[in-house]
Amino acid sequence: MILEMHNSRIKTIKQDHPGFHIVDGFMTTPRAGFEIGNHCPGQYKQVIAECINNGWLKPVAYMHEREVLISGLAG
């Protein structure tokens, strides 16, 4: 029995990828980020902030390869 490998059409977009930010002419914003809830204890917020600042925790976005292609064509 031969198993065929599935090639996913979902692409991981990291912060340094040119398509990570969305630009509409007036505003530029990242496609992904972090949201820390209001009830998160302060000491946890500090740990999360330290992880982000040191590059240990990074936002990534996931897009279908069609979206990546279309957003690249749109400029």
PyMOL Python script that loads the backbone (N, CA, C, O; Angstrom):
from pymol import cmd

cmd.read_pdbstr("""\
ATOM      1  N   MET A   1       0.849  -1.176   0.000  1.00  0.00           N
ATOM      2  CA  MET A   1       0.000   0.000   0.000  1.00  0.00           C
ATOM      3  C   MET A   1       0.892   1.237   0.000  1.00  0.00           C
ATOM      4  O   MET A   1       1.774   1.370   0.849  1.00  0.00           O
ATOM      5  N   ILE A   2       0.668   2.125  -0.935  1.00  0.00           N
ATOM      6  CA  ILE A   2       1.445   3.358  -1.043  1.00  0.00           C
ATOM      7  C   ILE A   2       0.578   4.508  -0.562  1.00  0.00           C
ATOM      8  O   ILE A   2      -0.534   4.720  -1.045  1.00  0.00           O
ATOM      9  N   LEU A   3       1.122   5.254   0.415  1.00  0.00           N
ATOM     10  CA  LEU A   3       0.407   6.423   0.920  1.00  0.00           C
ATOM     11  C   LEU A   3       0.901   7.658   0.198  1.00  0.00           C
ATOM     12  O   LEU A   3       2.107   7.863   0.057  1.00  0.00           O
ATOM     13  N   GLU A   4      -0.016   8.471  -0.253  1.00  0.00           N
ATOM     14  CA  GLU A   4       0.347   9.704  -0.948  1.00  0.00           C
ATOM     15  C   GLU A   4       0.432  10.838   0.065  1.00  0.00           C
ATOM     16  O   GLU A   4      -0.460  11.005   0.898  1.00  0.00           O
ATOM     17  N   MET A   5       1.494  11.604  -0.010  1.00  0.00           N
ATOM     18  CA  MET A   5       1.657  12.744   0.899  1.00  0.00           C
ATOM     19  C   MET A   5       0.728  13.873   0.458  1.00  0.00           C
ATOM     20  O   MET A   5       0.631  14.183  -0.729  1.00  0.00           O
ATOM     21  N   HIS A   6       0.064  14.468   1.409  1.00  0.00           N
ATOM     22  CA  HIS A   6      -0.822  15.600   1.130  1.00  0.00           C
ATOM     23  C   HIS A   6      -0.020  16.894   1.234  1.00  0.00           C
ATOM     24  O   HIS A   6       0.622  17.149   2.253  1.00  0.00           O
ATOM     25  N   ASN A   7      -0.057  17.694   0.201  1.00  0.00           N
ATOM     26  CA  ASN A   7       0.576  19.013   0.238  1.00  0.00           C
ATOM     27  C   ASN A   7      -0.485  20.034   0.588  1.00  0.00           C
ATOM     28  O   ASN A   7      -1.392  20.300  -0.201  1.00  0.00           O
ATOM     29  N   SER A   8      -0.368  20.601   1.767  1.00  0.00           N
ATOM     30  CA  SER A   8      -1.363  21.566   2.222  1.00  0.00           C
ATOM     31  C   SER A   8      -1.302  22.834   1.390  1.00  0.00           C
ATOM     32  O   SER A   8      -0.236  23.257   0.944  1.00  0.00           O
ATOM     33  N   ARG A   9      -2.445  23.418   1.196  1.00  0.00           N
ATOM     34  CA  ARG A   9      -2.529  24.691   0.485  1.00  0.00           C
ATOM     35  C   ARG A   9      -2.613  25.859   1.472  1.00  0.00           C
ATOM     36  O   ARG A   9      -2.806  27.009   1.077  1.00  0.00           O
ATOM     37  N   ILE A  10      -2.467  25.548   2.740  1.00  0.00           N
ATOM     38  CA  ILE A  10      -2.450  26.577   3.778  1.00  0.00           C
ATOM     39  C   ILE A  10      -1.004  27.009   3.977  1.00  0.00           C
ATOM     40  O   ILE A  10      -0.124  26.173   4.185  1.00  0.00           O
ATOM     41  N   LYS A  11      -0.760  28.303   3.915  1.00  0.00           N
ATOM     42  CA  LYS A  11       0.584  28.843   4.053  1.00  0.00           C
ATOM     43  C   LYS A  11       0.714  29.596   5.370  1.00  0.00           C
ATOM     44  O   LYS A  11      -0.211  30.288   5.796  1.00  0.00           O
ATOM     45  N   THR A  12       1.859  29.454   6.003  1.00  0.00           N
ATOM     46  CA  THR A  12       2.170  30.186   7.229  1.00  0.00           C
ATOM     47  C   THR A  12       2.867  31.479   6.834  1.00  0.00           C
ATOM     48  O   THR A  12       3.869  31.466   6.119  1.00  0.00           O
ATOM     49  N   ILE A  13       2.330  32.583   7.305  1.00  0.00           N
ATOM     50  CA  ILE A  13       2.884  33.903   6.998  1.00  0.00           C
ATOM     51  C   ILE A  13       3.502  34.449   8.279  1.00  0.00           C
ATOM     52  O   ILE A  13       2.797  34.695   9.258  1.00  0.00           O
ATOM     53  N   LYS A  14       4.813  34.636   8.272  1.00  0.00           N
ATOM     54  CA  LYS A  14       5.516  35.144   9.447  1.00  0.00           C
ATOM     55  C   LYS A  14       5.709  36.643   9.338  1.00  0.00           C
ATOM     56  O   LYS A  14       5.500  37.232   8.277  1.00  0.00           O
ATOM     57  N   GLN A  15       6.113  37.261  10.447  1.00  0.00           N
ATOM     58  CA  GLN A  15       6.246  38.713  10.523  1.00  0.00           C
ATOM     59  C   GLN A  15       7.147  39.311   9.445  1.00  0.00           C
ATOM     60  O   GLN A  15       6.895  40.427   8.991  1.00  0.00           O
ATOM     61  N   ASP A  16       8.183  38.602   9.030  1.00  0.00           N
ATOM     62  CA  ASP A  16       9.118  39.162   8.059  1.00  0.00           C
ATOM     63  C   ASP A  16       8.671  38.957   6.609  1.00  0.00           C
ATOM     64  O   ASP A  16       9.344  39.414   5.685  1.00  0.00           O
ATOM     65  N   HIS A  17       7.553  38.281   6.405  1.00  0.00           N
ATOM     66  CA  HIS A  17       7.012  38.073   5.059  1.00  0.00           C
ATOM     67  C   HIS A  17       6.354  39.370   4.597  1.00  0.00           C
ATOM     68  O   HIS A  17       5.645  40.008   5.375  1.00  0.00           O
ATOM     69  N   PRO A  18       6.577  39.773   3.337  1.00  0.00           N
ATOM     70  CA  PRO A  18       5.978  41.032   2.856  1.00  0.00           C
ATOM     71  C   PRO A  18       4.453  41.067   2.925  1.00  0.00           C
ATOM     72  O   PRO A  18       3.869  42.148   2.995  1.00  0.00           O
ATOM     73  N   GLY A  19       3.795  39.899   2.906  1.00  0.00           N
ATOM     74  CA  GLY A  19       2.333  39.865   2.959  1.00  0.00           C
ATOM     75  C   GLY A  19       1.763  39.822   4.363  1.00  0.00           C
ATOM     76  O   GLY A  19       0.550  39.697   4.531  1.00  0.00           O
ATOM     77  N   PHE A  20       2.620  39.922   5.382  1.00  0.00           N
ATOM     78  CA  PHE A  20       2.130  39.836   6.764  1.00  0.00           C
ATOM     79  C   PHE A  20       1.278  41.036   7.148  1.00  0.00           C
ATOM     80  O   PHE A  20       0.365  40.915   7.965  1.00  0.00           O
ATOM     81  N   HIS A  21       1.571  42.201   6.560  1.00  0.00           N
ATOM     82  CA  HIS A  21       0.810  43.413   6.883  1.00  0.00           C
ATOM     83  C   HIS A  21      -0.237  43.697   5.818  1.00  0.00           C
ATOM     84  O   HIS A  21      -0.014  43.475   4.628  1.00  0.00           O
ATOM     85  N   ILE A  22      -1.368  44.185   6.263  1.00  0.00           N
ATOM     86  CA  ILE A  22      -2.461  44.582   5.386  1.00  0.00           C
ATOM     87  C   ILE A  22      -2.386  46.103   5.253  1.00  0.00           C
ATOM     88  O   ILE A  22      -2.298  46.819   6.250  1.00  0.00           O
ATOM     89  N   VAL A  23      -2.423  46.584   4.016  1.00  0.00           N
ATOM     90  CA  VAL A  23      -2.338  48.020   3.755  1.00  0.00           C
ATOM     91  C   VAL A  23      -3.561  48.422   2.951  1.00  0.00           C
ATOM     92  O   VAL A  23      -3.867  47.807   1.930  1.00  0.00           O
ATOM     93  N   ASP A  24      -4.261  49.454   3.409  1.00  0.00           N
ATOM     94  CA  ASP A  24      -5.437  49.901   2.658  1.00  0.00           C
ATOM     95  C   ASP A  24      -5.297  51.332   2.149  1.00  0.00           C
ATOM     96  O   ASP A  24      -6.287  51.933   1.732  1.00  0.00           O
ATOM     97  N   GLY A  25      -4.112  51.876   2.174  1.00  0.00           N
ATOM     98  CA  GLY A  25      -3.900  53.237   1.692  1.00  0.00           C
ATOM     99  C   GLY A  25      -3.849  54.255   2.812  1.00  0.00           C
ATOM    100  O   GLY A  25      -3.183  55.283   2.688  1.00  0.00           O
ATOM    101  N   PHE A  26      -4.543  53.982   3.904  1.00  0.00           N
ATOM    102  CA  PHE A  26      -4.554  54.887   5.051  1.00  0.00           C
ATOM    103  C   PHE A  26      -3.895  54.260   6.271  1.00  0.00           C
ATOM    104  O   PHE A  26      -3.332  54.959   7.115  1.00  0.00           O
ATOM    105  N   MET A  27      -3.970  52.965   6.353  1.00  0.00           N
ATOM    106  CA  MET A  27      -3.523  52.281   7.549  1.00  0.00           C
ATOM    107  C   MET A  27      -2.787  51.002   7.177  1.00  0.00           C
ATOM    108  O   MET A  27      -3.127  50.342   6.196  1.00  0.00           O
ATOM    109  N   THR A  28      -1.783  50.660   7.962  1.00  0.00           N
ATOM    110  CA  THR A  28      -1.072  49.388   7.826  1.00  0.00           C
ATOM    111  C   THR A  28      -1.213  48.648   9.143  1.00  0.00           C
ATOM    112  O   THR A  28      -0.944  49.200  10.210  1.00  0.00           O
ATOM    113  N   THR A  29      -1.635  47.396   9.060  1.00  0.00           N
ATOM    114  CA  THR A  29      -1.831  46.604  10.276  1.00  0.00           C
ATOM    115  C   THR A  29      -1.397  45.164  10.028  1.00  0.00           C
ATOM    116  O   THR A  29      -1.530  44.660   8.913  1.00  0.00           O
ATOM    117  N   PRO A  30      -0.881  44.499  11.059  1.00  0.00           N
ATOM    118  CA  PRO A  30      -0.501  43.098  10.870  1.00  0.00           C
ATOM    119  C   PRO A  30      -1.724  42.195  10.708  1.00  0.00           C
ATOM    120  O   PRO A  30      -2.798  42.499  11.226  1.00  0.00           O
ATOM    121  N   ARG A  31      -1.558  41.096   9.993  1.00  0.00           N
ATOM    122  CA  ARG A  31      -2.633  40.115   9.813  1.00  0.00           C
ATOM    123  C   ARG A  31      -2.899  39.318  11.076  1.00  0.00           C
ATOM    124  O   ARG A  31      -3.992  38.779  11.253  1.00  0.00           O
ATOM    125  N   ALA A  32      -1.911  39.239  11.954  1.00  0.00           N
ATOM    126  CA  ALA A  32      -2.051  38.443  13.169  1.00  0.00           C
ATOM    127  C   ALA A  32      -1.407  39.189  14.331  1.00  0.00           C
ATOM    128  O   ALA A  32      -0.544  40.046  14.139  1.00  0.00           O
ATOM    129  N   GLY A  33      -1.835  38.855  15.513  1.00  0.00           N
ATOM    130  CA  GLY A  33      -1.274  39.480  16.702  1.00  0.00           C
ATOM    131  C   GLY A  33      -1.703  38.713  17.934  1.00  0.00           C
ATOM    132  O   GLY A  33      -2.168  37.576  17.861  1.00  0.00           O
ATOM    133  N   PHE A  34      -1.535  39.361  19.052  1.00  0.00           N
ATOM    134  CA  PHE A  34      -1.901  38.768  20.333  1.00  0.00           C
ATOM    135  C   PHE A  34      -2.933  39.657  21.009  1.00  0.00           C
ATOM    136  O   PHE A  34      -2.844  40.883  20.946  1.00  0.00           O
ATOM    137  N   GLU A  35      -3.900  39.045  21.647  1.00  0.00           N
ATOM    138  CA  GLU A  35      -4.866  39.778  22.456  1.00  0.00           C
ATOM    139  C   GLU A  35      -4.848  39.161  23.846  1.00  0.00           C
ATOM    140  O   GLU A  35      -5.151  37.981  24.027  1.00  0.00           O
ATOM    141  N   ILE A  36      -4.489  39.976  24.811  1.00  0.00           N
ATOM    142  CA  ILE A  36      -4.433  39.517  26.194  1.00  0.00           C
ATOM    143  C   ILE A  36      -5.688  40.036  26.889  1.00  0.00           C
ATOM    144  O   ILE A  36      -5.932  41.242  26.914  1.00  0.00           O
ATOM    145  N   GLY A  37      -6.478  39.132  27.450  1.00  0.00           N
ATOM    146  CA  GLY A  37      -7.740  39.495  28.083  1.00  0.00           C
ATOM    147  C   GLY A  37      -7.579  40.390  29.303  1.00  0.00           C
ATOM    148  O   GLY A  37      -6.535  40.392  29.955  1.00  0.00           O
ATOM    149  N   ASN A  38      -8.617  41.145  29.597  1.00  0.00           N
ATOM    150  CA  ASN A  38      -8.613  42.080  30.731  1.00  0.00           C
ATOM    151  C   ASN A  38      -8.395  41.387  32.074  1.00  0.00           C
ATOM    152  O   ASN A  38      -7.862  41.990  33.005  1.00  0.00           O
ATOM    153  N   HIS A  39      -8.799  40.140  32.175  1.00  0.00           N
ATOM    154  CA  HIS A  39      -8.707  39.432  33.452  1.00  0.00           C
ATOM    155  C   HIS A  39      -7.396  38.661  33.616  1.00  0.00           C
ATOM    156  O   HIS A  39      -7.221  37.938  34.596  1.00  0.00           O
ATOM    157  N   CYS A  40      -6.481  38.812  32.665  1.00  0.00           N
ATOM    158  CA  CYS A  40      -5.179  38.146  32.763  1.00  0.00           C
ATOM    159  C   CYS A  40      -4.389  38.818  33.891  1.00  0.00           C
ATOM    160  O   CYS A  40      -4.232  40.039  33.878  1.00  0.00           O
ATOM    161  N   PRO A  41      -3.896  38.061  34.853  1.00  0.00           N
ATOM    162  CA  PRO A  41      -3.132  38.649  35.956  1.00  0.00           C
ATOM    163  C   PRO A  41      -1.885  39.389  35.457  1.00  0.00           C
ATOM    164  O   PRO A  41      -1.256  38.976  34.482  1.00  0.00           O
ATOM    165  N   GLY A  42      -1.548  40.454  36.117  1.00  0.00           N
ATOM    166  CA  GLY A  42      -0.432  41.315  35.722  1.00  0.00           C
ATOM    167  C   GLY A  42       0.882  40.580  35.553  1.00  0.00           C
ATOM    168  O   GLY A  42       1.633  40.855  34.617  1.00  0.00           O
ATOM    169  N   GLN A  43       1.169  39.635  36.463  1.00  0.00           N
ATOM    170  CA  GLN A  43       2.444  38.925  36.356  1.00  0.00           C
ATOM    171  C   GLN A  43       2.513  38.074  35.093  1.00  0.00           C
ATOM    172  O   GLN A  43       3.591  37.891  34.527  1.00  0.00           O
ATOM    173  N   TYR A  44       1.367  37.551  34.646  1.00  0.00           N
ATOM    174  CA  TYR A  44       1.343  36.788  33.399  1.00  0.00           C
ATOM    175  C   TYR A  44       1.530  37.721  32.204  1.00  0.00           C
ATOM    176  O   TYR A  44       2.232  37.378  31.253  1.00  0.00           O
ATOM    177  N   LYS A  45       0.909  38.890  32.250  1.00  0.00           N
ATOM    178  CA  LYS A  45       1.095  39.872  31.183  1.00  0.00           C
ATOM    179  C   LYS A  45       2.565  40.242  31.043  1.00  0.00           C
ATOM    180  O   LYS A  45       3.071  40.387  29.930  1.00  0.00           O
ATOM    181  N   GLN A  46       3.252  40.395  32.175  1.00  0.00           N
ATOM    182  CA  GLN A  46       4.675  40.723  32.135  1.00  0.00           C
ATOM    183  C   GLN A  46       5.487  39.596  31.493  1.00  0.00           C
ATOM    184  O   GLN A  46       6.395  39.855  30.703  1.00  0.00           O
ATOM    185  N   VAL A  47       5.162  38.357  31.830  1.00  0.00           N
ATOM    186  CA  VAL A  47       5.872  37.211  31.242  1.00  0.00           C
ATOM    187  C   VAL A  47       5.617  37.152  29.733  1.00  0.00           C
ATOM    188  O   VAL A  47       6.543  36.933  28.952  1.00  0.00           O
ATOM    189  N   ILE A  48       4.369  37.348  29.331  1.00  0.00           N
ATOM    190  CA  ILE A  48       4.026  37.333  27.908  1.00  0.00           C
ATOM    191  C   ILE A  48       4.761  38.465  27.187  1.00  0.00           C
ATOM    192  O   ILE A  48       5.321  38.250  26.112  1.00  0.00           O
ATOM    193  N   ALA A  49       4.764  39.661  27.766  1.00  0.00           N
ATOM    194  CA  ALA A  49       5.469  40.794  27.159  1.00  0.00           C
ATOM    195  C   ALA A  49       6.956  40.498  27.010  1.00  0.00           C
ATOM    196  O   ALA A  49       7.552  40.824  25.984  1.00  0.00           O
ATOM    197  N   GLU A  50       7.556  39.886  28.019  1.00  0.00           N
ATOM    198  CA  GLU A  50       8.977  39.533  27.949  1.00  0.00           C
ATOM    199  C   GLU A  50       9.228  38.529  26.822  1.00  0.00           C
ATOM    200  O   GLU A  50      10.210  38.648  26.089  1.00  0.00           O
ATOM    201  N   CYS A  51       8.341  37.545  26.687  1.00  0.00           N
ATOM    202  CA  CYS A  51       8.479  36.548  25.623  1.00  0.00           C
ATOM    203  C   CYS A  51       8.376  37.201  24.242  1.00  0.00           C
ATOM    204  O   CYS A  51       9.142  36.861  23.340  1.00  0.00           O
ATOM    205  N   ILE A  52       7.449  38.124  24.072  1.00  0.00           N
ATOM    206  CA  ILE A  52       7.295  38.826  22.800  1.00  0.00           C
ATOM    207  C   ILE A  52       8.527  39.693  22.539  1.00  0.00           C
ATOM    208  O   ILE A  52       9.078  39.670  21.438  1.00  0.00           O
ATOM    209  N   ASN A  53       8.958  40.448  23.533  1.00  0.00           N
ATOM    210  CA  ASN A  53      10.093  41.362  23.367  1.00  0.00           C
ATOM    211  C   ASN A  53      11.391  40.626  23.052  1.00  0.00           C
ATOM    212  O   ASN A  53      12.248  41.159  22.347  1.00  0.00           O
ATOM    213  N   ASN A  54      11.542  39.418  23.560  1.00  0.00           N
ATOM    214  CA  ASN A  54      12.747  38.626  23.311  1.00  0.00           C
ATOM    215  C   ASN A  54      12.644  37.750  22.068  1.00  0.00           C
ATOM    216  O   ASN A  54      13.594  37.048  21.721  1.00  0.00           O
ATOM    217  N   GLY A  55      11.502  37.788  21.401  1.00  0.00           N
ATOM    218  CA  GLY A  55      11.330  37.007  20.177  1.00  0.00           C
ATOM    219  C   GLY A  55      11.047  35.539  20.399  1.00  0.00           C
ATOM    220  O   GLY A  55      11.150  34.736  19.472  1.00  0.00           O
ATOM    221  N   TRP A  56      10.687  35.179  21.627  1.00  0.00           N
ATOM    222  CA  TRP A  56      10.374  33.783  21.935  1.00  0.00           C
ATOM    223  C   TRP A  56       8.940  33.434  21.550  1.00  0.00           C
ATOM    224  O   TRP A  56       8.622  32.267  21.322  1.00  0.00           O
ATOM    225  N   LEU A  57       8.087  34.430  21.479  1.00  0.00           N
ATOM    226  CA  LEU A  57       6.680  34.273  21.114  1.00  0.00           C
ATOM    227  C   LEU A  57       6.421  35.236  19.964  1.00  0.00           C
ATOM    228  O   LEU A  57       6.560  36.448  20.121  1.00  0.00           O
ATOM    229  N   LYS A  58       6.043  34.697  18.808  1.00  0.00           N
ATOM    230  CA  LYS A  58       5.895  35.511  17.603  1.00  0.00           C
ATOM    231  C   LYS A  58       4.529  35.270  16.970  1.00  0.00           C
ATOM    232  O   LYS A  58       4.048  34.137  16.949  1.00  0.00           O
ATOM    233  N   PRO A  59       3.904  36.318  16.456  1.00  0.00           N
ATOM    234  CA  PRO A  59       2.637  36.122  15.758  1.00  0.00           C
ATOM    235  C   PRO A  59       2.876  35.522  14.371  1.00  0.00           C
ATOM    236  O   PRO A  59       3.859  35.847  13.705  1.00  0.00           O
ATOM    237  N   VAL A  60       1.983  34.659  13.956  1.00  0.00           N
ATOM    238  CA  VAL A  60       1.968  34.125  12.592  1.00  0.00           C
ATOM    239  C   VAL A  60       0.533  34.171  12.104  1.00  0.00           C
ATOM    240  O   VAL A  60      -0.408  34.098  12.894  1.00  0.00           O
ATOM    241  N   ALA A  61       0.377  34.291  10.810  1.00  0.00           N
ATOM    242  CA  ALA A  61      -0.948  34.254  10.199  1.00  0.00           C
ATOM    243  C   ALA A  61      -0.987  33.053   9.269  1.00  0.00           C
ATOM    244  O   ALA A  61       0.054  32.608   8.784  1.00  0.00           O
ATOM    245  N   TYR A  62      -2.152  32.536   9.021  1.00  0.00           N
ATOM    246  CA  TYR A  62      -2.329  31.427   8.096  1.00  0.00           C
ATOM    247  C   TYR A  62      -3.271  31.881   6.993  1.00  0.00           C
ATOM    248  O   TYR A  62      -4.340  32.434   7.253  1.00  0.00           O
ATOM    249  N   MET A  63      -2.856  31.637   5.762  1.00  0.00           N
ATOM    250  CA  MET A  63      -3.655  32.033   4.612  1.00  0.00           C
ATOM    251  C   MET A  63      -3.668  30.877   3.621  1.00  0.00           C
ATOM    252  O   MET A  63      -2.712  30.107   3.530  1.00  0.00           O
ATOM    253  N   HIS A  64      -4.756  30.771   2.888  1.00  0.00           N
ATOM    254  CA  HIS A  64      -4.818  29.813   1.796  1.00  0.00           C
ATOM    255  C   HIS A  64      -3.897  30.340   0.697  1.00  0.00           C
ATOM    256  O   HIS A  64      -3.799  31.551   0.500  1.00  0.00           O
ATOM    257  N   GLU A  65      -3.235  29.455  -0.005  1.00  0.00           N
ATOM    258  CA  GLU A  65      -2.276  29.898  -1.021  1.00  0.00           C
ATOM    259  C   GLU A  65      -2.925  30.787  -2.076  1.00  0.00           C
ATOM    260  O   GLU A  65      -2.245  31.627  -2.665  1.00  0.00           O
ATOM    261  N   ARG A  66      -4.239  30.621  -2.331  1.00  0.00           N
ATOM    262  CA  ARG A  66      -4.939  31.518  -3.263  1.00  0.00           C
ATOM    263  C   ARG A  66      -4.938  32.942  -2.753  1.00  0.00           C
ATOM    264  O   ARG A  66      -4.736  33.883  -3.521  1.00  0.00           O
ATOM    265  N   GLU A  67      -5.168  33.108  -1.431  1.00  0.00           N
ATOM    266  CA  GLU A  67      -5.156  34.441  -0.842  1.00  0.00           C
ATOM    267  C   GLU A  67      -3.776  35.087  -0.933  1.00  0.00           C
ATOM    268  O   GLU A  67      -3.655  36.282  -1.202  1.00  0.00           O
ATOM    269  N   VAL A  68      -2.731  34.276  -0.703  1.00  0.00           N
ATOM    270  CA  VAL A  68      -1.369  34.783  -0.803  1.00  0.00           C
ATOM    271  C   VAL A  68      -1.111  35.267  -2.233  1.00  0.00           C
ATOM    272  O   VAL A  68      -0.560  36.349  -2.436  1.00  0.00           O
ATOM    273  N   LEU A  69      -1.505  34.470  -3.209  1.00  0.00           N
ATOM    274  CA  LEU A  69      -1.322  34.816  -4.609  1.00  0.00           C
ATOM    275  C   LEU A  69      -2.100  36.089  -4.963  1.00  0.00           C
ATOM    276  O   LEU A  69      -1.552  37.000  -5.582  1.00  0.00           O
ATOM    277  N   ILE A  70      -3.362  36.148  -4.573  1.00  0.00           N
ATOM    278  CA  ILE A  70      -4.200  37.299  -4.887  1.00  0.00           C
ATOM    279  C   ILE A  70      -3.683  38.570  -4.218  1.00  0.00           C
ATOM    280  O   ILE A  70      -3.635  39.631  -4.841  1.00  0.00           O
ATOM    281  N   SER A  71      -3.295  38.458  -2.944  1.00  0.00           N
ATOM    282  CA  SER A  71      -2.780  39.648  -2.249  1.00  0.00           C
ATOM    283  C   SER A  71      -1.467  40.102  -2.865  1.00  0.00           C
ATOM    284  O   SER A  71      -1.180  41.299  -2.883  1.00  0.00           O
ATOM    285  N   GLY A  72      -0.657  39.166  -3.373  1.00  0.00           N
ATOM    286  CA  GLY A  72       0.582  39.526  -4.054  1.00  0.00           C
ATOM    287  C   GLY A  72       0.312  40.230  -5.371  1.00  0.00           C
ATOM    288  O   GLY A  72       1.016  41.177  -5.723  1.00  0.00           O
ATOM    289  N   LEU A  73      -0.703  39.777  -6.106  1.00  0.00           N
ATOM    290  CA  LEU A  73      -1.061  40.396  -7.366  1.00  0.00           C
ATOM    291  C   LEU A  73      -1.682  41.778  -7.155  1.00  0.00           C
ATOM    292  O   LEU A  73      -1.486  42.691  -7.958  1.00  0.00           O
ATOM    293  N   ALA A  74      -2.433  41.913  -6.060  1.00  0.00           N
ATOM    294  CA  ALA A  74      -3.108  43.182  -5.776  1.00  0.00           C
ATOM    295  C   ALA A  74      -2.108  44.256  -5.366  1.00  0.00           C
ATOM    296  O   ALA A  74      -2.385  45.450  -5.472  1.00  0.00           O
ATOM    297  N   GLY A  75      -0.953  43.821  -4.899  1.00  0.00           N
ATOM    298  CA  GLY A  75       0.104  44.766  -4.614  1.00  0.00           C
ATOM    299  C   GLY A  75       0.224  45.144  -3.209  1.00  0.00           C
ATOM    300  O   GLY A  75       1.091  45.943  -2.857  1.00  0.00           O
TER     301      GLY A  75
END
""", "prot")
cmd.dss("prot")
cmd.show_as("cartoon", "prot")
cmd.util.cbc("prot")
cmd.orient("prot")
